[in-house]
Amino acid sequence: MSWSKKWRKYSAVAITAAQSRAAYWQEMGARTFFFAIVLFTFSGLWGRIIGTDGTLAGYSRQQLVWYLTLTEAITLSATSLLQEVEQDVKTGQIAYLLAKPLNYLLYQAAYYFGEMAVTTSLNFLAGGLVAWALVGLPAITLSGLAQALILVVLGAAVRFCLLAAIALLSFFVEESRPFYWIYSKFIFTLGGLFLPIDLYPDFFRRLAALLPFQSITYGPARAFISGDWGQFANSANMALLWCLALTGLLSWEFAKGVKQINVNGG
Amino acid sequence: MSTGAKTLRWLLAQWSVNLACAMAYRTSFLMQAIFMVLNDILLLFFWWVLLQLVPDIGGWGMADVWLMYGLVAGGFSLVAIFAGNYNRISIIIAEGQLDYYLALPKNVLLHVLVSNTSFSAVGDLVFGLVLGAMGCRALGASFLLFLLFMVTAGSLLCAFSVATNSLAFFLGRSEAISRQMSEALTNFSMYPGTIYQGAARFVVLFLVPAAFMSHIPVETLRSFSSTNVWLILAANVVLWALAIAVFHAGLRRYESGNQVTLRG
């Protein structure tokens, strides 16, 4: 099959996923409310620590609130990937899906990116309005915006690989949820969800720089508020490297898992 | 046997049935409890990093944060263990599952609340008690007073959730709103009281009473004030009176869904 045909096929999957996700407006409303509360709290926290005109290790209150706006917009853009893959594996549905003229992992990736595009954009829009009301608009540059957009996409790819790898563990272990909980804690700490990683003590800063979690949240948010090209190149390289490594790991895990499927007629 | 003793016997029987249900999935229960503790510990990471950068947050240091987390985690765990349906009441109302409770000769609200238990919250309880002990030791505060405030924190969370969940009587499906309101209370309680100024202070005192759940208790543990203790107890009484009033006002509007359900 030609590349253009493949592209059309998986684009259709992504568009369907985006439309489906947009239908759940109530869920999005609830998430926006939570998002607003988090931003409101942190605006108060940074206001108390930094004040209106001060800085914390070079970051102003406005920068830290907008940093959080992007990291939370990404983190809160939950997709159904983990649930779907886990269910497919546990119920044996995957055996039927493998027979379809679609690559299972590419299908899941297309669906995930479709959902992510809608949820991240809407989260950022809603969070952005709240942040704007709380601390005003930051001095965003066009290059910072472009850098952030590229890094959000690369980070989403890293996130897909990690989440799919966790979900596929269902081939080998009874319950893969605990691995997801560990992952989410790593995002919270070494992903720099609340605080930019460069504010961490030396050991944790070095550790975070080596791991893939900072590509998902810290990289895009840091680029958004700073627009620094050197930092962008560094973040993009790391994200690409992790994408390649994790894609390899995911393919290997999938191939190994599929070999374990037993199909019984009936 | 007095009514009080009968109620206590019934409650103990109810909780032991809940425990038996939880033990049917022992591995899952243990895993969840362990991950709850891990989750709680990692939440402290943020404060640890932040307090490396600044000496205090409006006068709050690490020991205050320990006490604050101890109260919230401990209070939450008490509610999750002893009144596990506290945040499911709106679903029970919306799905017409109240019929079951209405047909039995027990206090409806109490029966609904205690019919479910989240034993994984044992992890939070252990975490809360350990942090409370650490905080009290560091600040020279009374651990008995900490335990009292842990109970009042749980009681406030439960009363607030009953009030917000009872909105389902009037609005229909409103579990998202109720859940978000309870999360707002927990969220506001997990940040130092001094960051809420002006309108925000009014919100945490009167609309989402996080100030009575953790902020004022921590300040009272640090520097004892009997006025504050009475204030916290009064806030509990007022909120429970409001919650029970809203629940019963709603109950009069309740219409059965004629749904046939089985309770496991």
Boltz contact constraints between the chains, C-beta under 6 A:
constraints:
  - contact:
      token1: [A, 30]
      token2: [B, 176]
      max_distance: 6.0
  - contact:
      token1: [A, 30]
      token2: [B, 180]
      max_distance: 6.0
  - contact:
      token1: [A, 33]
      token2: [B, 180]
      max_distance: 6.0
  - contact:
      token1: [A, 37]
      token2: [B, 184]
      max_distance: 6.0
  - contact:
      token1: [A, 37]
      token2: [B, 187]
      max_distance: 6.0
  - contact:
      token1: [A, 41]
      token2: [B, 191]
      max_distance: 6.0
  - contact:
      token1: [A, 44]
      token2: [B, 195]
      max_distance: 6.0
  - contact:
      token1: [A, 44]
      token2: [B, 196]
      max_distance: 6.0
  - contact:
      token1: [A, 44]
      token2: [B, 200]
      max_distance: 6.0
  - contact:
      token1: [A, 45]
      token2: [B, 195]
      max_distance: 6.0
  - contact:
      token1: [A, 48]
      token2: [B, 58]
      max_distance: 6.0
  - contact:
      token1: [A, 48]
      token2: [B, 195]
      max_distance: 6.0
  - contact:
      token1: [A, 49]
      token2: [B, 54]
      max_distance: 6.0
  - contact:
      token1: [A, 178]
      token2: [B, 31]
      max_distance: 6.0
  - contact:
      token1: [A, 181]
      token2: [B, 35]
      max_distance: 6.0
  - contact:
      token1: [A, 185]
      token2: [B, 42]
      max_distance: 6.0
  - contact:
      token1: [A, 189]
      token2: [B, 42]
      max_distance: 6.0
  - contact:
      token1: [A, 189]
      token2: [B, 45]
      max_distance: 6.0
  - contact:
      token1: [A, 194]
      token2: [B, 46]
      max_distance: 6.0
  - contact:
      token1: [A, 200]
      token2: [B, 49]
      max_distance: 6.0
